[in-house]
Amino acid sequence: MNFRKACVLAVVFLLAGCAGQESLTREQMETQNRADAVVAGVLFEYDVDDAASYNVHRDGSVVIKFAASVPQVTYTQIVDRLRASDQINGVRAEQGGREVCKLSGYR
């Protein structure tokens, strides 16, 4: 086997390994989907679905970033609601690059 073929095979195996590590189990997907539905519903209810972005992790924890236009009282109420949900494993919230609601809500 020449060097070029060996390099190509090494890259293929490396990429296949990386793809495998990113795969979610069915349970993790269901956990993410349940948490995502809660977050989307609460943001819609508070009419800030266009002023926040979020990421749901495979364990059901959420990182949410609020736009500067979202008032403190609103994002605090939202984070409290999310942390109270049994479908979410924890919430970390940010606004303008600063953490606005500490990690105390993680279970």
C-alpha positions as CSV (number, residue, x, y, z in Angstrom):
1,M,0.0,0.0,0.0
2,N,1.4,3.3,-0.9
3,F,1.6,6.4,1.4
4,R,-1.3,8.2,-0.4
5,K,-3.7,5.3,0.1
6,A,-2.6,4.9,3.7
7,C,-3.3,8.6,4.4
8,V,-6.8,8.4,2.7
9,L,-7.7,5.3,4.8
10,A,-6.5,7.0,8.0
11,V,-8.6,10.1,7.3
12,V,-11.7,7.9,6.5
13,F,-11.3,6.0,9.8
14,L,-10.7,9.2,11.7
15,L,-13.8,10.9,10.3
16,A,-15.9,7.7,10.9
17,G,-14.8,7.7,14.5
18,C,-15.7,11.4,14.9
19,A,-19.1,10.8,13.4
20,G,-19.8,7.9,15.7
21,Q,-19.0,10.0,18.8
22,E,-21.6,12.5,17.8
23,S,-24.4,10.0,17.3
24,L,-27.2,10.2,19.8
25,T,-29.1,7.3,21.2
26,R,-32.8,7.1,20.8
27,E,-33.2,8.1,24.5
28,Q,-30.9,11.1,24.1
29,M,-32.9,12.3,21.1
30,E,-36.2,11.9,23.0
31,T,-34.7,13.8,25.9
32,Q,-33.6,16.6,23.6
33,N,-36.9,16.7,21.8
34,R,-38.9,17.0,25.1
35,A,-36.7,19.7,26.4
36,D,-36.7,21.5,23.1
37,A,-40.5,21.5,23.0
38,V,-40.7,23.0,26.5
39,V,-38.2,25.8,25.6
40,A,-39.9,26.6,22.3
41,G,-43.3,26.7,24.0
42,V,-42.2,29.0,26.9
43,L,-40.4,31.4,24.5
44,F,-43.5,31.6,22.3
45,E,-45.7,32.1,25.3
46,Y,-43.6,35.1,26.4
47,D,-43.4,36.4,22.8
48,V,-39.6,36.3,22.8
49,D,-39.1,33.4,20.4
50,D,-37.4,35.8,18.0
51,A,-35.2,37.4,20.8
52,A,-33.6,34.3,22.1
53,S,-31.5,31.4,20.9
54,Y,-30.9,28.1,22.7
55,N,-29.1,24.8,22.5
56,V,-30.4,21.7,24.1
57,H,-27.7,19.2,25.1
58,R,-28.1,15.5,24.9
59,D,-28.7,15.3,28.6
60,G,-31.6,17.7,28.4
61,S,-29.8,20.7,29.8
62,V,-30.3,24.0,28.0
63,V,-28.1,27.0,27.2
64,I,-30.2,30.0,26.3
65,K,-29.0,33.4,25.1
66,F,-31.3,36.4,25.3
67,A,-31.1,39.5,23.1
68,A,-30.5,42.8,24.9
69,S,-34.1,43.8,24.2
70,V,-35.5,41.2,26.6
71,P,-36.2,42.8,30.0
72,Q,-34.6,41.3,33.1
73,V,-38.0,40.4,34.6
74,T,-39.0,38.5,31.5
75,Y,-35.8,36.4,31.2
76,T,-35.9,35.7,34.9
77,Q,-39.5,34.4,34.6
78,I,-38.6,32.3,31.6
79,V,-35.5,30.8,33.2
80,D,-37.6,30.0,36.4
81,R,-40.2,28.3,34.3
82,L,-37.6,26.3,32.4
83,R,-35.9,25.2,35.6
84,A,-39.2,24.1,37.1
85,S,-39.9,21.8,34.2
86,D,-39.2,18.1,34.8
87,Q,-38.3,17.8,31.1
88,I,-35.2,20.0,31.4
89,N,-32.1,18.9,33.3
90,G,-30.7,22.4,33.9
91,V,-30.6,25.9,32.5
92,R,-27.8,28.3,31.9
93,A,-28.8,31.7,30.6
94,E,-26.8,34.6,29.0
95,Q,-27.5,38.0,27.8
96,G,-25.0,40.2,26.0
97,G,-22.2,37.7,26.7
98,R,-22.9,37.7,30.5
99,E,-24.4,35.0,32.5
100,V,-27.7,36.3,33.8
101,C,-29.0,33.3,35.7
102,K,-26.5,31.3,37.6
103,L,-26.1,27.5,37.3
104,S,-28.0,26.9,40.6
105,G,-30.9,25.5,38.6
106,Y,-28.9,22.5,37.4
107,R,-30.1,19.2,38.9
